[in-house]
Amino acid sequence: MSSEATEVVVVGAGQAGVAMSEHLGAHGIPHLVLERDRIAERWRTGRWDSLVANGPAWHDRFPGMEFADVEPGAFAGKDQVAEYFAAYAEKIGAPVRCGVEVTSVRRHAGRPGFRVETSAGSIDARYVVAATGPFQRPVFPPIVPDDAVPVQIHSNAYRNPGQLPEGAVLVVGAGSSGVQIADELRRSGRRVFLSVGPHDRPPRSYRGRDFCWWLGVLGLWDAETPPQGAEHVTIAVSGARGGHTVDFRTLAAEGIELLGMTQAYEDGVLSIAPDLAGNIAAGDEKYLALLRAADAYVERNGLDLPEEPGAHVLGPEPACVTEPRDRLDLAEAGVTSIVWATGYTADYGWLQVDAFDEKGRPAQRRGVSAEPGVYFLGLPWLSRRGSSFIWGVWHDARHVADHIAIQRGYLAHDATASVTHQD
């Protein structure tokens, strides 16, 4: 296998890797972007068929290029998003190598930089950027035995209702993935149970503006620290069918039975936590708080935006909330499939450097890790609330590229000083 050298190796060619390449290129820094599959592969094959972006096209994009085939207020489909990043990489001339998997990164002994081992050979690099994002390893809570129902899959393996056997479906998780999959299954004629945990439930739009706009003008995208206890709370919002506000009362009225969090399994029966009403109420309060903040912003700035008093009115709680189940007999309910929309964890087994804390999480600040020369990109709350979103990762990448450029400047000064001293 071949061996070569470059200044920076960027691992991953999703939105984070492409953004990183743009900013490194702007600095004139030699680099390679290594991708084990295709550009933006997670968008292509790691999502269900009908997925669309959760933000409108005017917002969920990089500053340097608009979507060619999506109206600004519409929501791009997953394949359109993937093609967008492929086209963007071509536009900026990103040096992406597809089909190259990074198997290990280790610091050199006695000299600067790292040895990057790949499926196509080794590469020496002064800097390494881990741009693989947070969605690496699906999280399966060890609750239900494999043989309890015919099919158990994670949301990353779900494609459409037709792949599941006949019968009812339990969807566990009420973030954007869980609610959209549950809604699609219900619309296909399935009986659906949805296990609802803590969540944030913003309005899709309010007073004629998308929630992405409201989070921007209210400064919420730039929040640098999540509220206590909300570090991993999911956001229930949807761009499906033109975009709509997720309302669990509406889902229940349309036939989805809501459950509290799934706790344990014994002899074919799931025990359900008595937290459904509390989770719904907490989500409602976050929703109403954003409406109140938006109203205050309109009044404070004298904006002429149409009032929307009906958005503040919450409907009656459905029976599944007022009289919740505390158990679910899977066979009795006809459940033949469970879809676990329970998130992901990162997988940095290939990054064999001292860049992690005692819990195995990246030890970093705004992407700059505790291991000099190693950087992280694309993680939630890397620098702000918007860090794991398309536009947010672009701005984080600029900060990381600037940091690398500054470090290169110091090294260049050291080299010049050494030569001058020798002369």
N, C-alpha and C positions, 0 to 999 in steps of 0.2 A: 504494500500500500504506500501511497505517496506521503510526503511530509512537506509542509510549507509554513510560512509565517505571515502574519498580518498584525496590524495594530490592535484592532478590536474584533472579537467574535461575539455576535449577537445570536443567542439561541432562541429560535422560534420566529416564524414569519406570519404571525397573526397581526392584529392591529398594533400591538406594542412593538413588535419587531420592525414593521414597516415604518412606523413613526420614528423609531430610533434611527433607522437607516437614513431617513430624510435629514434629521438634525446632524448626524455625523457627517453626512455628505456636505451639508452647508458649511461645516467647519473644515472641510477638506481632509478629514481623518480617514485613512485607509481602513476598511472593515469588510467583514463577510457576515451574511445572515444565513444561518443554517436551519433548515426546516426538514423534518423527517417525512413529511407528507407533501401536500401542496400548500400554496399561500392561502391563509385563512381556512384551513381544512376543518377546524371545529365548526365554523359556520356551515360548511357544506354537508358534512356527514355526522356531526355530533349534535344535531338538533332534529326536531320532528319536522315533518314535511310542510306543515302549514305555518311554521314560525315566521313572524315578521319582527323587525326591530321594535323595541319598546318606546323609542323616541322618534319624532318626525324627521324626515330627511334633511330639513334645514338645520337640525341640531345634531343628529347622530352621523357626523361626517368629520373629515379633517378640513382645516381652513383652506387648504390649497386646491380643493376640487369638489364640485357638486356632483350629485348623482345624475347620470346622463338620462336615465329612464324612469325616474321617480319624481313626482311633483313635490315641491318643498314641504307641503303640509301632509303628505302621505307617508306611509310606513313601508320601508323597503323589506322585501322578502329575503329569506336567508341566503338564497343563491345570488340575489342582487347585491347583497352586502359582500359576499365572498368575491364576486367579480369586481366590485368597487375597489377592494384592497389589491387585487391582482393588477387592475388597471393603474392604480396609484403607484404600486411598486414599479411598474413599467415606466410611468410618467417621470418618476424621479431617478430612474436608472439604478434602482436598488440592487446591489450585488447578492441576490438571493440564490442559494443552492438548494433545490428541492431534492427530496429523497435521501438526505444525509442526516443520520441520527447521531446526536452527541451521546456518547456512552460514559464519558467521565471528563471531569475538569480537575486538575491538581496543580498546586503551586510548584513552580520550579524550585529546586534546592540550590541555594547559593547564588542565584541570579534572579533578576526580575521576571515577572510574568507567569504564564500558565501553560501547561501542556493540555490541549483539548484533543481528546481521542474521539474519533468518529467512525462511522461505518465505512467511510471512504478514505481513512487515513488519519494522520495526526496533524495538528496545527498548533504552532506556537503563537500566543497572543499576549500582549502587554495588559489588556483589559478584557473582561468578560461581562456581558450583560445577559442576565437570565430574564428573557422576555416571554416565558412560557405561560404566564398568567396564572390565575387561581383555579382554573377548571381542569385539573389534571386527573385526579383519582375520585371516582364517584363514591359518595358516602352512603353505605348501606347500614343502617342501624341493626344490630344483631338481635332482632326481636322475633321474627317469624321464621320457623324452620323452612328449609328449601322445599320439603314435600308437603307443606301445609295447604298450598293451592297449586294448580297446574303451572302458573306463570308468575314469577316475580322479576321485574326489571327496574332499572334505574331510569329516570327521565331522559338520560343521555342516549338510551337505547330505544326509547319510544319513537315511533315514526307516524303511525296512524291507527285508528280503531281496528282496521282489518287485520293487524298482526296479532291481536289478542283473541283468545278463544271466546266462544259465546258465554254470556253470563255477566254478572255484575262486576264492577271494578272499584277497588279501594285506591284512592290517590292520597298519598301521605305527603303533606307539605303544601302550604298555601302562599308561596311566593308567586312570581309571575309564571313560572313554568307550571306549577301545580294547578293554579286556577285555570290557565288556558287549556291544559290537557284535560282537566275534569270537564270543562265546558264543551270541548270538542267531543269527548266521549258521550256526554249527555245528549248532544245534538245528533249523534249517530244512532240514538235509540237505546243506549245502555242505561242500566241502573247504576248510579254512581254515588259513592260515599267519599267525602272529602274531609281529611283530618287536618284541622286548622290550628296552627301554633301562633306565636307572636309574629306580628307583621306590621308593616307600614302600608297605609292605603291612601295614596294621594289621589286627587281628582285627575282624570285624564285631561280635562280642560275646565277652565272656570272663567267666566266673564269674557269669553272669546279668546282666551290665551291658553296654550298648552301648558301642562304642569312643568315641563322643562324650562319654559320661559319664566314661570313664577319662581322656580327654584333659583334661576339666575338672577333676577332683579332683586329678590329678597336676600341674596348672598348665601343661600343655603348650599349651593354646589361647592362653595369655597370653604365650608366648615372644615376645620383641620382636625377636629377630634369628635368621634361619634359620641352621642349622649350615653351616659353610663348605662350599661346593660343592653345597648342597642348595637354593639359592634357587629353582630352577625344577624340582625333582624332583617328579614327579607322584605322586598318591596312588591306589593301586589298591584301591578299596573299592566295594561294590555294595549297593544297596537292592533290586535286582531279585528277583522271586519271593520276597518276604518278607524279603529281606536275607540275605547270606551272606558269609563270608570268601573273598576271592579267593585261590586257591591254584593257582599255575601248574602244579604237578604234577597236580592234578585236571583242569585244562584239557587237559593233554597226554594224560592217561589217557582222556579223553572224545573224543579225536580231533583236537584242534588241534595242529598242529606248530609248536613254538616255534623262533624264529630269533633270532640276535643282531641288533644294530642294522643297519639298511639303510645301506650305505655308498655304493655307486656302481653305475652301469649301463653296460653295453657290449654291443652286438650281442645284445640280448634276454636278457642274463644279469645278475642282480643279484649284487654281491659283498656278503657278509655278514661283519660284524665278529666276531672270536673272543671276544666278551665276554658271551655268553649265561650261562654258568655263573657268572661273576662278578656279573652283574646279579641273577640269581636269589639267589645267596648273600647279597648285600648287602641285598636286600629281606627275606630270611629273618631276618637278624640284627636288623633294625629291628623286625620282628614279635616275635621272641623277647625283645628288650629291653623292649618294652612289656609283655609278659606278666610278666617278672621285676619290673618296676617296680610292676605291679598287685599281684603277690603280696606284695611288700614293704609296699605301702600297706595291704593287708588285715591283715597281721600287726601292723604298727605301730599300727593303729587298732582292733584287736580286732573286726573285722567278721565277721559270720556269713554268709559267702558261700560257696556250694558250690565245692569244689576241682574243677579241670578239668585233671588231669595229661595227658590225651590231647592237649590243645591244644599241648603242648610237643614232641610227637613229629612229626617231619617224615618223610614217606614217602621211598622211594628216588627218586633222580633218574631221570627218563625217558630213553630212548635219545636223544631229540632234544637233550638237554642234555649227556649224556656223549659222544655222537658227533655234534656239531653240524654242520650244513651250513656251508660257507664260500661257497657260491654257490647261486643259485636260477635255473634256466632257466625263465622264465615260461611259454613255450609248452609245454615238456615237462611242467611241473607243471599245465598247464591253467588258469593264472591269467588270467581275463578282466576282473577288477576289482581296483583298489587303493583302499582307504579309508585316507586319511591322518588319523589321530587324533593330530596333531602340534601341537595347541595353537593359540594365537592371539597376536596382538600388538595393542596399543592403537593407535587412529587418532585423533590430535589435530590433523589438518590444519586443522580449523576454528578451533582455539584459537591465534590469532596474537598471542601475548604472550610475554614473556621468562620462561617458567616451566619450562624444560627444561634438562637438562644437555647436555654435549657429545655424548652418544650419543642424544639425543632423548627421554630418559626424563624423566618428571615430577620436577622438583627440589622435593621437599616433605618435610616432617616432620609425621607424624600428620595428613596431609591439608592442612596449611597450606603453600602453595607459596612459591617464591622471589619470585614476582610478587605484591606486596601486593594483596589483594582477590580473588585467584584461589585456589580450593580444589579438591582432588581427593578422590574418595570411591569405594570399592568395589574398590580395587586390592589384590592379594595383598601381605601384609606391610605394609600401610599403617601400622599401629601395632603389630600382633601377628599371630600365626599365624592367628587366626580372622577377620582383617579382610575376606576375600573371601567369607565364609560369611554366611548370612542373618542370624543373630543378631549376628555380629561387626560387620557393616556398620551395624547399628542403633546400636551403642555408639560406633562411630567417628563417625557422623553427629551424635551428641549433642556430641562434643568439637568438631567443626567449627562447629556451631550456636552453642555457647558462645563460641568464638573470635570469631565474627561479632558476637555480642551485646556482647562486651567492646569490640570495635573501634567499634561504634556508640556505646557509652557515652563513649568518648574523644571522638568527633566531636561528640556532643551537648554535652559539656563545653566543647569549643572554641567552639561556636556561642554558648553561654551567656556564656562569658568575653568573647567579642567584643562582644556586645550590652552587657554590663555596662561594658566599657571605653569604649564609645561614649557611654554615658549619663554 
